[in-house]
């Protein structure tokens, strides 16, 4: 689960991580009021207006309606802030991470202007190679970390965090000095790093990124940005954080899947997949690519799915306009093959079937499941094994495209 920058900063502020003074705004009038309030608090009329969407690259992005305007803008007066707010709110921002369709901006962060002396990068995430949380730091603040890793990997510093004791002060000092910081700034950076690592752990994050982390002219260490992603598997411990979810920023199909307790991720291909079990789902996606096509989604209905959940999953797949064919690959263990057949038949009868459908069933009640599909009178192609299923669906999609 992702949240907006302003929400992440509020959480970090409450956990002792220094962040700039700011206000969230939902209208141009809010933007003007926020600029005036920050001017009074700081004595500085300069504010930064940041578009709040779940995508990076906002500063380099451009609004479709105002291509001269990026997603982050520095202004010097409250009136200028109002004008920028009018152009940003309700309009579509396109960044390198949104794709050409962009995302509509519904809220803005109005933040105090900072005297920036240096920009650094900090990120905390799970390193699946070591099985430990790892903190990464770099002198290349403000740049995409992927770009730094690709071109100058030696500039990325790493410290692995022992889960039994957490980030230790000596590790934080090692990073601070490796970033070229000198006391007393290095001491402040150590406190910042320890607080950030503690916040990552307390909030059950899967990613906590500060880019840039800034050193001000006065030597303060402040998180100028905050990208926070929570581990969905730990959300039962944080019911209050669920309230921070912004449905406008999430794919409607993924929200619908969550409501049915389905594991669904939308992808860029054209072969819709319905599978039970994450490993089988990954194998299915792999073999689709092996035979020359690309999966349109990852969808795991789980081992104990009901006919209703299978029907819901089928509707989610068919709601994707990019899907040109559907492959259902089920191994019936806890979930019997006839249950899958019942769900598929109900779904096809309810929503119709305008694309080829191949079903491969194996396991408990497999013969009954196949008999039900054959007797349904529906245009469903069965397959004997996974490779046969993938080959058939790719071939059927290719034929359908030639006819059209």
N, C-alpha and C positions, 0 to 999 in steps of 0.2 A: 504494500500500500504506500503510495506516494502522497505527500502533502505539499502545499505551497511554501515558498520561501518565507513569507511573513509568519506563517504558522510554525515553521521550523525554528525561526529566530525567537519566537515567543517561548517555545519549549526550552531552547538553549539558555535564554536569559534566566529562566526560572531555575536552571541547574548550574548557574554560576559561570556560564561562558559569555564573555564580553561581546556584545553586538551593538550596532548603532541605534540611536533613537529613531523611531519610525512610527508611521500610522498606515493603516489599510484604508483604501478609498474605493467606494462603489459608484461614485458619480463625480462629474467635474467639480461640483460644489464641495464635495468631500476633499478633493485634491487641493483646492484653494485653502480650505480651512486647515488641512493638515500642514500645508506649507507655512501658513501664518503661525500655527502653534509651535512648529519646530523652530521658526525664526525667533520666537519669544524665548524658548527654552535654551537655545544654543547661542543666540546673538548673531547667527550666521544666516543670511537670507537664501543661500544656495541649498537646493535640495535635489535629490535624484529620484526620478520617477521610473519605477520598474514594472513592466508587465508581469502579471502573475499567471503563468501557465506551467503545465508539467512538461517542460522541454528546455533543453539547454540551448546555448547560442543565441540568447535573446538580444544581446548587444549588437551582434552582427546581423540579426534578422531584419526583415522589412515588412511593414504593413502593406497589405494588398491595396487598400484604399488610399494610403499615403506612403508611397514608396521612398519618399525622402526621409521618412522617420523610422528609426530603429526601435527595438523593444525596451531600450534603456535610454533615458534622456536626462541630462543635467540642465536645470533651469535656475535663474537667479532671482525671480520674483514670483509672488503668489499668482499674479495675473497670467504670467507665462505658464505656470503650472496648470492653471485652469484650461488654457488653450490646448496644451499637450494632452491633458486628461480627456478633453472632448474628442481629440483625434484617435486616442488609443482605445477608450472604452467602447465596447460593442463592435470593434473592428477586428480583422483577422491578421494575425502575426504569423509570418512564415519564417522558420529557422531551419538550420541544417538537420534538426532532429524532428521537426513536425512533418516533413515531407511537403510537397507542393500545395497540398490542401490547406495547410496551416491550422492554427487554432484561434478561436475567438477569445478575446480578452474581456473578462467580466469584472476583474478587480485589479487594482494597482497598489503597489507599495510606494509610499512617499517617505523618503529617508533623508536624514541629515547629510549635508555635504561633508566629506572628510578630507583632511590634509594628508594625502597618501605619499609616503616616502618610499615604501617597497611593497611589492605584491608577491606573495608566496602561495603555494598550494598545499592543502592538507586533505587527506581522505582516509576513512577507516572502513574496512570491509572484511569479509571472510576470505581468506586464502585457502582454496579447496585442496591445494597441493600439500600444505602443511597441516591443514585442519585447524588452523588458529586464526583468530582475528589479527589483522595486520594493519598497522598505521603507515601510510605513505606520505612523504613530504617531498617538495621540490622547490627550487628557487624560481621555477617557471610558472609563477602564479598568473592567473587570467587566461592561460592557454588550455585547450582541451588536453587532458592527461593522456588520451590515446595518441594524440599527435606527438607529445613529448616522448612517450614510450616507443613510438615507431622511429623517431629520428634521433633522439638523444636519451636513450634509456639510462645512461650512466647518471643522469641528473635526477633520477627518482630514488629517493632514500626509503628504506623499509625497516621497520622494527616489528617483530612478531611478539604478540602479547600472550603471556602465560595466563590461561583462564583461571588458575587457582589464586593468582595474586594481582592480576590486572597490570596495566602499564606502570612501570616503575619509574621513579624520579630520575635514576641514572640513564634510562632509555630516553626520556624526554630531554634531558640535558644533552645527550649525544646527538639527537636530532637538531636541537636548537643551535648548537655550535657548528654542526655540519652545514646548516643553512647560512652560516656566516654571521650569526647574531652575536653581539657582545653584551655583557652585563652593563646596565640593569635590564636591557630589553630581553636578553636571553632568559633571565629569571622570570620575566612576565610570560614569555613564550612557554616555559616549562609549566607554569600554572595553567596556561591555556590548554596545553596538550593533555595534561592530567584531567582537567575538567571535561574536555571533549571526549576522551576515552571513557570516562565515567558515565557521561550522558549516553554514549553509544550503547553501553551495557545496560543501563537502567531502562532505556526506551526499547530495548530489543530491536535495534536497527539491523538492517542488512546492508545499508550504505549510509554513511554520514560524511558528506563532502563539503569542504569550505574552499571555494575558489572564486575570488582570491581571499586569502588571509592577508590582512594589511598591517603594516607597521606605519603608524602615523608620524608626522613630523615631531610630535611630542614624545614619541617612543612607546605609544600604546599599542597593544596587540589586539586586533578586533576582527571578528568574522564579518566580512563585507558581503558574503553570500552564504547560503545554507541550503544544501540539497539533502533532504532526509527521506529515506525509504525504510519502512518497517517490515520486519519478517512476518508475513501473514500467519505463519504457524504459531506465533506467540501473541496474536491479537486477543486471544481469550483472557490474557492477563492485563489488557489495556482497553477496556470497554470505553473509557473516556476518549481515547484517540480515534475511535471509529467516527466520532462526531466531526472530526477534521476532514473526513473524506469528501471530495468534491466530485459528484456524479458527472458534472459537465466535462470533466477532464478524463473520464474513463470511457472505454469502448462500451457501448450499450450491450453488445453481445457478451462481454466479459462480466458485466453487472448481472445480466440474466443468468449466466452460468453460475455465478456466486450464489444467487438466490436458490438454485437447485443443488448446491453443493457439488458442482462439477468443476473439474480442473480444465480450464480452457484458456488458450492463448491464440490470438489471431496472428496469422503469418501472411506472407506475400504470394503464395502459390495459388493453384486453382483446383487441387484435389482435396475435397473435404474429408476429414478422417474422424471416425468414432471408434474408440478402442477402450478396452478395460485393462488397466494396469499401465503405469508409467513406462516400464521397460518395454512392454509390447508396443506401446504408442511410439516410442523412440525408434524401435526396429521397423515399425510400419512406415514412419516418415523417411527413414533411411532407404528402404527398398523402393519407395515411390521415386526418390531421387535417382536411385540406381537404374531404374528402367526409363529414366529420361523426363520425369515431370517434377513438380514441386508441391509440397503439402500446403493447404490453405489454412491449416490450423493444427494445434495440438488439442485433443479433447479426450480426456480420460473419464469415463462414466463411473469408474470404481467397481470394486468387487461385489458390492451389495446393492447395485442399482435396481430400481423398480421399473416396470413398464412405463410409468409416468415420467420418470427421469430420462429414460431412453427417448421418449417422445419429445421431451423438452430439448434434449441434446440435438435431435434431428432437426427441430425447428431452428435452433441456433445456427447450425451448419447451413441450412437452406436460406437463411436470412442474409447470408453473405453474397453479394452480387458477383463476386469474383469466382465463386465456386462453379466449376464446369462439370464436375463429376464427384461422386461420393463413394468412399471405401469404408465399409464397416468390417472390422476385424475383431472378433470376440473369441476368447478362450473361456468356456463355461466351466467355472469351478464353483465358487459360492453363488455366482449369478448364472443361472441356467440358460441354455441357448434358446429354449422356448420363450423365456421372459423377454429376451432380446427380440425375437421374432414378433411377439405380441406388440412390443413398443414400436418396432419399425412399421408394421402393418398399420397400426393406429395412426402413426405420424404421417405416413404417405397418404392415407385416406383423408386425413384432416387438412394437410397443407398442399397436397398434390406432389407430383414428381416431374420436373421439367428437365432434369439432367440424368445421365446414366448413374445407376446404382449397382455396386457389386458388394455382395455380402459373403464373408468367409467365417464360418462357425466351426468350432471344435470344442469337444469336452462334453460336459453333462447335458444329456437330452439333445445331442446334436442332431440326431435323425429326426426327432420330433420337430425341432426348430426348422430344419430344411423342408419337412413336409408342410408345415404351416405356411412357409414362404411360397412354395410351389402351388399350394391350393388357394392362395390369396388372389390369384389372377393379376397380380401386379407385375410391372415390368422390372423385375429384380433378377440380376444375374448372380448365380452362386459360383463359388470357387473352392477348389480342393485344398489349396495351401496358400501361404502368404505371397510367394512369388507369382503364382498363378493369378491371385487376386489383383496384385499391383499391375501385372501385365495387361489383364483384362480391362481394368478401369482406364488405364492410360490409352489403350487402343480404342476403347469406346469414345472417349473424349475426343481423340484425334479424328475419328470418323464423323462425329457430330459437328465438329468445326469445319470439316470439308464440305458437308452437306449445306451448312449455313452460308 
